[in-house]
Every structure is written in C-alpha cells, then in structure tokens.
Amino acid sequence: MPSQAEHLYKATNNKLFADGIARDNPTAAGWILTALFYSALHYVEAFNAKFNCHFSRHEDLNRDLERNPQLCPIYDEYRDLSTFSWNARYQPVKYGDAQLREAYEAHSMVVKHINALLT
C-alpha cells in the first residue's frame, strides 16, 4: 500500500503536470481536468493512508468520501472533478476556460481541506 508521502508526491506531480499542459490544443482542457482529478484522488488517498486505508475501486472511495465525516465537506468538489475527468475521457464534450476555472477552484478546496486534516 502506498504511503502518505507517496500519495502526496503523486498528487503534487499530477497538479504540476496539469499546470504545464499548453492550452493551445483542443484536447488540452480534458487532460488538465483529468490530471486535476487524479491529483485530488491522491490527496484523498494520502489522508486515507494516515489510517492504513486504501480503496482500489473508485466506487468505494466515492462512498467513503460521501460518508466519512472528515471527508464529506469536499465530496461535491471531488465528484465534480471526477465527472469532468470521466466526461473528458469518454464523452465528446468540449471544455474551456470556464470549466477549467471551476476545476481549479474545486481542486484548491480539496487540497486545502486535506492539508488541514493532515496537520
């Protein structure tokens, strides 16, 4: 099972990857959204690692996020990122600056909340 530090490393690098994607390609927004989602996922998993807990299925992690009193405050933001990512990968949805702003805000809320729980 990955450690908290390993999850935080992956989360940070996914965010850096998202920030580094040039936005001049029509598919760029989708990949940014996907990288932001996986960054958020690893932040949540870093919190779970604190309790030697790991979810191998998205459905199980989603259920825990919804029900866990410490994580439920960021459930909506996490689900928004997940939906953006899923749609970007599997649907012919065209995303733009408005969705990127929304995703970056949701990501920021997840990071802020998880960092507060880890300190």
FIDO-589293 format. One record per residue (C-alpha): x, y, z; residue in one letter. Coordinates in steps of 0.5 Angstrom, whole numbers, plus 500, padded with zeros to 3 digits. Layout:
+-----+-----+-----+--------+
!   x !   y !   z ! residu !
+-----+-----+-----+--------+
!   X !   Y !   Z !      a !
...
+-----+-----+-----+--------+
This chain:
+-----+-----+-----+--------+
!   x !   y !   z ! residu !
+-----+-----+-----+--------+
! 500 ! 500 ! 500 !      m !
! 503 ! 507 ! 498 !      p !
! 505 ! 511 ! 504 !      s !
! 502 ! 518 ! 505 !      q !
! 508 ! 521 ! 503 !      a !
! 508 ! 517 ! 496 !      e !
! 501 ! 520 ! 495 !      h !
! 503 ! 527 ! 496 !      l !
! 508 ! 526 ! 492 !      y !
! 504 ! 524 ! 486 !      k !
! 498 ! 529 ! 488 !      a !
! 503 ! 535 ! 487 !      t !
! 506 ! 532 ! 481 !      n !
! 499 ! 531 ! 478 !      n !
! 498 ! 538 ! 479 !      k !
! 505 ! 541 ! 476 !      l !
! 503 ! 537 ! 470 !      f !
! 496 ! 540 ! 469 !      a !
! 499 ! 547 ! 470 !      d !
! 505 ! 545 ! 465 !      g !
! 500 ! 543 ! 459 !      i !
! 500 ! 548 ! 454 !      a !
! 493 ! 550 ! 453 !      r !
! 493 ! 551 ! 445 !      d !
! 491 ! 544 ! 443 !      n !
! 483 ! 543 ! 443 !      p !
! 484 ! 537 ! 448 !      t !
! 489 ! 540 ! 453 !      a !
! 483 ! 542 ! 457 !      a !
! 481 ! 535 ! 458 !      g !
! 488 ! 533 ! 460 !      w !
! 488 ! 538 ! 465 !      i !
! 482 ! 536 ! 468 !      l !
! 484 ! 529 ! 468 !      t !
! 490 ! 531 ! 472 !      a !
! 487 ! 535 ! 477 !      l !
! 482 ! 530 ! 479 !      f !
! 488 ! 525 ! 480 !      y !
! 492 ! 530 ! 484 !      s !
! 485 ! 530 ! 488 !      a !
! 485 ! 523 ! 489 !      l !
! 492 ! 522 ! 491 !      h !
! 491 ! 528 ! 496 !      y !
! 485 ! 524 ! 499 !      v !
! 489 ! 517 ! 499 !      e !
! 494 ! 521 ! 503 !      a !
! 489 ! 522 ! 508 !      f !
! 487 ! 515 ! 508 !      n !
! 494 ! 513 ! 508 !      a !
! 494 ! 516 ! 515 !      k !
! 490 ! 511 ! 517 !      f !
! 493 ! 505 ! 513 !      n !
! 486 ! 505 ! 509 !      c !
! 487 ! 504 ! 501 !      h !
! 481 ! 504 ! 496 !      f !
! 482 ! 500 ! 490 !      s !
! 476 ! 502 ! 487 !      r !
! 473 ! 509 ! 485 !      h !
! 466 ! 507 ! 488 !      e !
! 469 ! 505 ! 494 !      d !
! 473 ! 511 ! 495 !      l !
! 467 ! 516 ! 493 !      n !
! 462 ! 512 ! 498 !      r !
! 468 ! 513 ! 504 !      d !
! 468 ! 521 ! 502 !      l !
! 461 ! 522 ! 502 !      e !
! 460 ! 518 ! 509 !      r !
! 466 ! 520 ! 512 !      n !
! 465 ! 526 ! 517 !      p !
! 472 ! 529 ! 516 !      q !
! 472 ! 528 ! 508 !      l !
! 465 ! 529 ! 506 !      c !
! 466 ! 537 ! 506 !      p !
! 470 ! 536 ! 500 !      i !
! 465 ! 531 ! 497 !      y !
! 462 ! 535 ! 492 !      d !
! 468 ! 538 ! 489 !      e !
! 471 ! 531 ! 489 !      y !
! 465 ! 529 ! 485 !      r !
! 466 ! 535 ! 480 !      d !
! 473 ! 534 ! 479 !      l !
! 471 ! 526 ! 478 !      s !
! 466 ! 528 ! 473 !      t !
! 470 ! 533 ! 469 !      f !
! 475 ! 528 ! 468 !      s !
! 470 ! 522 ! 466 !      w !
! 467 ! 526 ! 461 !      n !
! 474 ! 529 ! 458 !      a !
! 476 ! 522 ! 457 !      r !
! 470 ! 518 ! 455 !      y !
! 465 ! 523 ! 452 !      q !
! 465 ! 528 ! 446 !      p !
! 465 ! 534 ! 451 !      v !
! 469 ! 541 ! 449 !      k !
! 471 ! 544 ! 455 !      y !
! 474 ! 551 ! 456 !      g !
! 476 ! 556 ! 461 !      d !
! 470 ! 557 ! 465 !      a !
! 471 ! 549 ! 467 !      q !
! 478 ! 550 ! 468 !      l !
! 477 ! 555 ! 473 !      r !
! 471 ! 551 ! 476 !      e !
! 476 ! 545 ! 477 !      a !
! 482 ! 549 ! 479 !      y !
! 477 ! 552 ! 485 !      e !
! 475 ! 545 ! 487 !      a !
! 482 ! 542 ! 487 !      h !
! 484 ! 548 ! 491 !      s !
! 479 ! 547 ! 496 !      m !
! 480 ! 539 ! 496 !      v !
! 488 ! 541 ! 497 !      v !
! 486 ! 546 ! 503 !      k !
! 482 ! 541 ! 507 !      h !
! 486 ! 535 ! 506 !      i !
! 492 ! 539 ! 508 !      n !
! 488 ! 542 ! 514 !      a !
! 487 ! 534 ! 516 !      l !
! 494 ! 532 ! 515 !      l !
! 497 ! 538 ! 520 !      t !
+-----+-----+-----+--------+
